């Protein structure tokens, strides 16, 4: 079994598992636009994708952590969904966008494909907000576990937009993680909720790694938007200088296809 990863933009990653192509959180717009994310949250996209939509081609499966924020599903990303036959996301996304299959937390979806026998996608908990902010403000979000038959060293974990919270402990209890893809960036809207985080920063990711013990760590969603408040340089320094992350972490270059195994 071969696994390749290509970071395209923000939380948009292409995973190729024995030729089976999985795309996460399609963000394919060019830089420059100003977006409204709801409840007064506004930000500007500062960087463009490492791969154009027309160069991406078709995929077999889209894993959409949530649909309500433009840094996880932008205008071109939404158009791309119309070309995809299988899309898994939250239950609320399935009610808003035709063609999406909604998963509740810990619910699994079996994918039949000879390239990856026994392929299974399981929804995991995510908390995309500070603890004092009600869920309806940020909306429902999930992560994903990718598992398949004869997976030797553990599963693939796509954390989605989440802070470090008690749900991470439950993921660790249920699964042995080999590859972890984590959304960071230290997202804040200081004019709305002060210093409260909506995604992990370096400190949160280090805590998650200490709990989950993944063999390989791939931080994404770390730059490119005005509401990302931890500089990528500070993230890299923190992870490279910490004993629990320095030897496990790989920083991806946008558009560059990288072999994991």
Buried (B, 14 or more C-beta within 10 A) or exposed (E): EEBBBBBBBBBBBBBBBBEBBBBBBBBBBBEEEEBEBEBEBBBEBEBBBBBEBEEBEEBBBBBBBBBBBBBBBBBBBBEBBEEBEBBBBBBBBBEEBEEBBBBEBBBEBEBEBEBBEEBBBBBBBBBBBBEEBEEEBBBBBBBBBBBBEEBEEBBBBBBBBBBBBEBBEBBBEEBBBBBBBBBBBBBBBEEEBEEBBBBBBBBBBBBBBBBBBBBBBBBBBBBBBEBBBBEBEEBBEBBEEBEBBEEBBEBBEBBEEEEBE
